[in-house]
Amino acid sequence: MRIRFEYWLLVSFLLGVLIAYVAPTRIDAFSVIVDTFITVFMSLAPVIVFVIIFNSTCSLISEKDVAGTVIRASVVYFVSLVLGCALFASIVLSSVLPSSYFSAGLSFHTFEYIAQIMLASLLRPVTMALILGVILAFASSHTSFFRMVADLSKRIYGTQEQAFRLLLKVFPAIAMSLGGTLYYNLGRVSLEVYIVAMSLTLILGLAALATIFILVQRVTHTRLGDISRYSTRMFAVGLSTGSSYVALPLALKIFREHFNVSESIGDLVLSLGASLNRCGSVMGVLVVTFVAARYIGMAISWQQMLLLAIPVALIGFGSPGIQGGTLLVAMPVILYVITPLDSAKFVAVALALFVGGTTFIQAAVNNVASGYIALLVGGRISNETPMKAQSPKTHRAVGEAFEAGTNRKRHVYEHAHNQRRWVDGEGRSEVPWL
């Protein structure tokens, strides 16, 4: 039985953990490989995202004219998903926390900070590449050379796909290095605390995915086996890579293998998800806040936990696409709401838990959930616009062909009727063979 590539990645990741455990000294090569790969890949991420977004948008405009509908539906679904997961995690975590008379709310400066973070996110290279890809695709669609531009984008996209295939060959080494790096990070905080934080993140993530799984299956009527196999494979990819951007080449490939959704729709939604979907990350932020506070002996109330849900979700949309980015930009708001006595210790513990442990589970949840959203969007487009797969010219051509065929049939029937005339009462026909 052949083992799929993504499971080999997970085996490589676990092998890296084992090697780091049995090695008598720290293997610095693990950190060098991971840092080099992440730096190079993140520098290329804007170009990768732009090519995918531009090509997918051009294809949807030229083939189905539903690019705008796909983008709007994707944004609505992703925003709802992140907000829902943040509220879900905060409610579950707050259920085991005591009440408090501390009633301070969020100040105007806090919301101003959140707004600044979200606006600053628009200046991130990946976000700018995403927006630019959509704008240029729609702008070129109104020009006379749109067909030439669309064909060129397909050729560039094909070249990028070939580069992805070469990149996948080094993924096992990257996954092994990530596993070794994870083991070395575990030494910063008690192993028990890591297990608690990662277990809580895993439980909340699986509960959220199970809910979305049921919803997607009911709405799209996709076979349970297909969704289950896809979920398992993408979860393994997320655990092995720890990043939505790094996992994007594999995410596109696996989604196409499992679902009969337009390639352009799948590529566009999954690329948007790599930038917008932080459902697992916001749950991870709330979990490490909960665990880090308890680890340093700090009392945190359920009111404070609930108060963090919406700000953390909103900040998640503006977080950079790096490990620990969501927690780093959310930390000022977290410190303002929970006000720890030893802020430096709290920040150190929270970052160690987030970057060194829960990040991999968060990435797995993000990757699987983005695929679910792509499936929902694909089903919605196929239901709402069944006839948009053809252009207006094609519709006219089909109508004219149908009318011409009908006229030809009518002419044949009338001709046969005129030829079949009886000349006398004996039933003899003018036509010998009738």
Secondary structure, DSSP 8 states (H G I E B T S, - for coil): ----HHHHHHHHHHHHHHHHHH-SS--HHHHHHHHHHHHHHHHHHHHHHHHHHHHHHHHHHHHTS-HHHHHHHHHHHHHHHHHHHHHHHHHHHHTTS---S------HHHHHHHHHHHHHHTTSHHHHHHHHHHHHHHHHTTSTTHHHHHHHHHHHHHHHHHHHHHHHTTHHHHHHHHHHHHHHHGGGS-HHHHHHHHHHHHHHHHHHHHHHHHHHHHHH---HHHHHHHHHHHHHHHHHH--HHHHHHHHHHHHHHH--S-HHHHHHHHHHHHHH--HHHHHHHHHHHHHHHHHTT----HHHHHHHHHHHHHHHHT--SSTTHHHHHHHHHHHHHH--SSHHHHHHHHHHHIIIIIHHHHHHHHHHHHHHHHHHHHHHHHHH-TTTTS-HHHHHHHHHHHHHHHHHHHHHHHHHHHH--B-STT--BSSTT-
